[in-house]
């Protein structure tokens, strides 16, 4: 896998603040999808990365993950290297195959963010990470893409 450019969450927060204080504009719908093919079997890959709170074990930007139940729904509270906090609610799960979550709080300039992290057996394993969201910040797609790229590169380094 080629070297990927990383964007810090501090930069994301700074860009978010600039946009939040700017003029109101129309949000657009975006979709970002990244995939990674691994030679490892799907059960092995899921065991390492598939639990809803495993993200702090493999994503280089995430230093902690804590599970919390709010109104009967499972949430994860993610803390980044620079202290930013994300709260994400799991809204669906297919054990051993995928989970879907939505961001309920984050420094990212996005709304209505829903994402799915999935594995499928495909001559080894294909990981697919996709998100749909709205934003009035044209940099949002690059930000989400960089987060996905950094996470998948770390998984690639761990497992293949």
Secondary structure as UniProt FT lines:
FT   HELIX           9..21
FT   STRAND          28..38
FT   HELIX           42..49
FT   TURN            52..54
FT   HELIX           55..58
FT   TURN            60..61
FT   STRAND          62..70
FT   TURN            71..72
FT   STRAND          73..80
FT   TURN            81..82
FT   STRAND          85..94
FT   TURN            95..97
FT   STRAND          98..105
FT   STRAND          111..121
FT   STRAND          125..135
FT   TURN            138..139
FT   HELIX           140..159
//
